[in-house]
Amino acid sequence: MASTTTARSDTPQLHRRRSSRAAPGEKFDDYIIRRKAEIEHQHKKVSIYTSPLLVGHYFIMYVFYEVRSAIMYLYGRGRPTLGMLMTLVGLIYVAYQIQGPHQMVIQQMQRIGIWYGYWVLLGIASAFGLGTGLHTFLLFLGPYIAEVTRAAYECQGADLLIRDGVSYRLQCHDGGASNTTAIMGTAAVSLWDIYQKIQWESFAWGAGTALGELPPYFVARAVALSGGKSEELADFEANLQKSSHERSFKEHITHLVYNGMKRLGFFGILLFASIPNPLFDLAGITCGHFLVPFATFFGATFIGKACVKASLQSLIVILAFSNDTLNTFLGTLERTAPALHRIVERVIHEQTDKIGQPTTDEFGNEQTNLFGIAWNVFLSLMLCYFVISSVESLGLAYMKREHQEEMKRLEQRHQQQQRRTSTVPEEE
C-alpha cells in the first residue's frame, strides 16, 4: 500500500523539487545516497499500471525530445537530405495532380508500396524496443503463408494463384471454386513454387526486423562516444562477474551471444541474426558500444534476418501446412483419437484459409465465423498490449535518462564543494 501511494505521489514536479536541494541539516553526501536509493526504489516500483500519469508524462517528453532532435538534425547537418525529401515529395504531389496515362502506373506503385510497406512495418514492430516487440510472424506473416499454402493446394497449383488488382492478395484464378482437393487431394504442388508466391512479403518482413534493430545500436553508440555506458550493457557486464554455476539459463545464452559477437565479428552477427534469437538486442548494444562500423553491423543483420531467417521460417510454415504433413498428422490423429480427428479435420477444411474473413451459406447470407472473431479479438488484445508495453518502455527509458542526468549534476556539485573546501585551508 505504501509503495502504491509513493508511486502515485511521485510527480515530475516533486522530483525536481526534491533534487534541487537537500533537507535542512542534511549533509550533501547523505542526500546523494538517499536520492540514489529513492531512484532505485522508483525504478523497481513504477509501471504504467501503478503510475499511468507519470509514465504517460515521460512518454510524451520522450516523443517531444526525439522529434526535436530529428528536426534539429535535419535543420543542421541534414539540410541536403531534407532538401531531397522535400523535392521528392513535391514531384510526387505534382504527378498525382496531373491527369494522364501515368496515373495507372502511380496507382499500381502505390498499391505495391502500401502492401510491402505493411510487412516492413510489421517487421519493425516485431523487433521494436527491448523486450516489447510484437510477435508479428506468428500473428500475421505465418497465418498469411499458411493461407497461401492451402490456397495453392485448393487451386491445384501455385501457378494458378493470381494477385487481386485492388487488395493485392493472392487468389485462385477461378475464384477459389476447387475446394475438393483441400486436404486429402492429390494435386502436385511444389513447396518452392509456393515460396516464390510469398518470398517478397517474407523479405519485406525480414527487412523490417533488421531496421528495428538499429535503435539499440545507435543509442549505445551515442553513449559510447560520449564516454558513458548503456544501462543494459552495464547490467550484463555485472553478470559476467558471476561464476558459471551462479548464472541462469538466460544469462548463459546471453554470455554466449556476447562472446560470439566479440570473437566472430561480422560472421558472429550474421549467425545470431539468422536464427530465432530474442536476445539479439544485445548484439546492437554490444556493436554500438564497441563502435563496430554501421556497414558491418547492419549488413550482417540485414542478410541474416531478411534473407536467411525469414526464408527459413517461411519454408517451415509452408512445409507444416503442406498436404503431406497434414495428411500424416490427420492419419496419426485418426488412429489415436478418432473423435478429435473429425473435429480437427473439419476445422482445417473450413477455417485455415478463412482467418478473419466472413463466410456465406448457400443462399449468400453471411455466416458468423467464430474462429475469425476469436482470432480478431486475440489480435486486438495483442496490439493493445504492444502499445501499452511500448509506451511504458519508452516512458521509463526517458525517466531513467532524466535520473542519470540528475545524478551527474549532483555529483558535479559535490565535486565542486569538495574542491572549494580543500582550497580554503590553503588560502588561510
N, C-alpha and C positions, 0 to 999 in steps of 0.2 A: 504493500500500500504506500509505503514511504517512497519507494522508487518511482511509482507512477506519479505521485504528487511532484516529486522533484523534476521528472521529465516534462510534465506539463508546464511547470513554472519556469523552465529554462528557455526563456525567450532570448533572441539575439541582443536586445537592449540590455537585459540583465547581465549577459555575458560580457558586454563591453564595459558596463558599469563596474563589475567585479574585477575585470582585468586591468582597469585603469589605475587602481591604487590598492594598497594593502589595507587591512583593517587597522584601526587605531591601536598603536602599541605593538603591532606585529612586525617582526623583522622581515626584511625583504627576502632573505634566504628561505625562511619558513613559508612565506607567501608563495614563492615559486614552487616549493614542494607541494603545498596544499593545492595550488592551481593545477599542477600535473595530475594529482590524484583525482581532482574533480573532472578533468578532461577524460582520463581513462575510464572513470565511472560512467560518464555520459556516453562514451563510445560503446560501452557494453550494454547500456540500458535503452538508449534512444532508438526508436524504429518508427516507421510510418504508421504503425498501429497504435503505439503509445503516445507519440507526439506528431500527429499529422500536420499541424500548423507549422511547427518548427522545421520538419523535413521539407514541407512544401516551400517554405521561405528560402531555404538553402538551395532547393532545386531551381527556383526562379532566379536566384542570384547566380547559379551556375550557368543557366541559359543566357542570362544577360552578359556575364563575363565572357563566355565563348563567342557570342555574336559580336560583342565589342572588339574582341581580339581579332576575329576574322575581318571585320570592317577596317580596323587599323592596319592590318597586314595588307589588305587589298589597296587601301589608300596610300600606303607607304611603298613597301618593296614589291607589292603585287599589282602595281598600276598597269604594266603591259598585259598581264593576264586578265585584269578587269576590263581593259580596252578590247581585247579579243573577244571576251564573253559578251560584252555589250554589242559589239559589231555582229557577232553570230546571231544573237537574239533579234537584232534589228533586221537582218537578212531573212530569218525565218518568219518574222512577222509580215514583212513585205511579200514573201512568197505565199503566205496564207491569204493575204488580201487580194492578190491579183488572180483573176479567174483565167483558166486555160487548161490545156491537157496535162500540165504538170500537177494539177490537183490530185489526180488519181495516184500518182507516184508518192506525193506527200502523204495522202491518207494511208497508203499501204505502209510507208515508212513509219507513220505514227502508230499504226496497229502493231507492227513488229516491235517498235521501241517500247510501247506500253507492255506488251506481252513478256518480252525478255527482261525489261526493267523490273517487272513484278517479281521475277525469280531472283534477280540480283538483290532487290530489297529484302526478300525473304532470307537470302544467304547472309546478308549483313545482320539481320535480326538474329540469326542463329549464332553468330559469333560476337554479338554485341555485349559489351560490358565484361565484368569479371564475375562469371558465375550466374548471370541473369539472362543468358541467351535463351531464345525461344527455339525449341527443337523442331524447326520448320521442315526438316527432311521427313521425320516421322508424321508430321501433321499435314503437310502439303505435297511435297515432291514425291514421297513414297506412295501415297494413295493415287496421285496422278499417274505415276508409272504403272501401278497395278491396274488402273483403269485402261490405259493404253494397251497393256499386255492382254487383258481379257477382250478388249475390242478387236485386237488383231486376230485372236482365235475365232471370235464370232464372225468376223469378216472373211475368215478362211485365208488370211494372208495379210501381212503388214503392208504390202504394196497397195492393197485396196483401201487403205486409210488415207483420207484427204483432209486438208485443213479447211475449216469454215472461213469464209471471207470476212465475216463480221467479228465473231468471237475468237478466231484464230485457234480453235480447238480441233483436235483430230476427230474425224467422224468416218463412218462407213459410207462408201460412195453410193450405196443403195439404201441409205437411211438406217442402216443397222438392223435390217429385217431378218438376217440369217442368224437366229438365236439357237438353232438346232444343234450346233456344234459346240455349245458353251463349254462343258467340262469333259464330257466323255467323247467328244468329237474326234475325228481323225485328220483334221486339217494339218498339213505340214507347214509349220511356221518356224522360221529361223530366229533364234534369240538375237543374233546380230542384226537382223532386219528390224526387229522391234527396238533395239537400242538406237539405231540410226534415226528412229522417229522421235526419240526423246533426248538425243545427245546434246542438243544446244540448250535445252531447258536445264539439263544437268550441269552443263558447262557454266551457264549463267549463274546458277545457284552456287556452284563451287567458287566462281569468281567473287561473288558477294561475300562468301565466308572468308576469303583471303583479304578483301577490303576491310572486313570487320575486325581483323587482327592488327590493323595499323594504329588505332588509338593507343593501346598499351605501349607499342614500340615508340611512338613519338613522345608520349608523356615521360617514359623512362629515359629517353634520350635527352629531353629538355632538362630533366632533373640532374642527369649526369653532367651535362655541360655547365650547369650552374654550381657544380661541386657537391650536390646532395646525393641522396639515395632514396629510391621509391620505398614506400612502406611495405609493399608486398615482398620486394627483394630483401629488405632488412629482416622481415619475419622469417623468410626462407633461410637466410644465412644464419639466423639464430638457431633454426632447427638443424643446420649442418653440424652444430657443436654437439648435438646429441649422439650417443653411441648407437650402433646399429640395432641393438635389441630394444632400445627405447623408442624408436621411430614407429609410427603407424604405417599401415599398408599404403595409404595415400602419400605419406612423406617418403616412403621408399620409391614409389613411382616418380614422384616429383624430383627426387635426388637423381634418379636415372635419366630423366629428361634434361635436367640441368647439366649433368656431366656429358651427355651426348651432344648438347649444343656447344659446349666449350671445346670438346675434343674433335668433333667431326666438321664443325663449321657449316658450310653450305649443305653438305650431304646429310648432316645431322638434322638441320631444319627441314630438309626435304623428306627425310624418313618420318619424322614425327608429324609432319603436315599430311602425309599420305595415309595415315591410319586414324581411325576414330580416337581422338585424344582430348578429353575435357580439360586437360592441364596445359594445353598449348598456349594459353595466355602467358604462361611463364616464359615461353620462347620469345615473345615480343618484348617482355620486360627485360629478360636477360640480354637479348641482342641490342636493345636500346641502351641499357646501362653500360655495356662494353663497347658502345659506339660501332657496332657492326654496320657496314655500309648498307644504305637503303636498298640498292640494287640486289645485294646478296640476300638480304632477309626477304624482301617482297618477291624476288624471282623464285626462290626456293619454295616460299609459301604458296605462291600462285600456281606453280607447276604441281606441287603436291596436292593441294586442295581442289583446284579446278580441273586438272587433267587426270590425276590418279585416284584420289579418294572418292570424288563424285562419281567417276566412272565405275569403280568397283562396287560402290553401294547401289548404283542403278542396276548393274548386272545381277546383283544378288536379289533385288526385288523382282526383276524380270524372271529369273530362274525360280523364285519362290512361287510366283503366280502362273507359271507355265502349266500346260496341260499335264505333262509327265509328272511334275511334282504334286499337283493337286490330285491327280488320279491315284498316285501312290499313297498320299495322305488319306484320301477318302477310302481307299481299299483297306488300309490298316484300321481306320476308324470303324468300318463296317464289320470287320472281324471281331474287334474288341468291344465296341459299343454300338450295336445296330440302331437303337433308338436315337442316340446322339448323332449318328451318321446321317439320318434322314433330315434332321434339323439343320445341320451344318451344310449339307449339300443344297438344301433349298435356299438357305441364306446366301451361299456363294453364287448360286444361279441368279438370284433376283437382285442382290444388293451390292455385289463387288464393284460393278461399274456404274452404280447409281448413287454414289455418296453425295448427299446434299442436293439431289435432283428429284423433282416430283415425278410420280408415275401416274398413268392413266389406265382406266379399265377399258373393257371392250366398247363401252358407249362413249368414250372420250372424256369421262368425268375424272377429275384429278383425285388421286388416292393419297391418303396420308402415309408418308414414308417414315415410319418410326425410327428406323436406323439413321436416316438422314437428319431427322430432328435431333436425335441424341448426339449425333456427330457435330452438328452445328452448335448445340449447346456446349459441348465439350470444347470446341474451338473458341467459342466466345469466352468461356471461363479461362482458358489458357491465355488468350490475348489480354484479358483484364489483369491476370496475374503478372504477365510480362510487363505491361505498362506500369503497374504498381511497383514491381521489383526494380524497374529501370529508374523510376522517379526516386525511389528510396536509395538506390545505389549511387546515383549521381548527386543527390542532395547530401548524403552522408560523406561522399568524397569531397565535396566543396566545404562541408563543415570541418573535416579533418584538415583540409588545406588552410582554412582560416585559423584553426587552433595551432597548427605548426608555425604560421607566421606570427601569431600572438606569442608563442613561447620563444621564438627568435628575438622578438622585440624585448621581452622581459630579460632574457639572458644578456642582450646588449646593454640594457640599462644596468643590470647587475655588474657587468664588467666595467662600465663607466664609473659606477660608485666605488668599486674596488680600486680602480686607478686613482680616483680623487682622494680616497682615504690613505692610499700608500704614498702619495706625494705630499700630504700635509706635514708629517714629521720631518721630511727632508727640508721643507721651506723654513720650518721653525728652527 
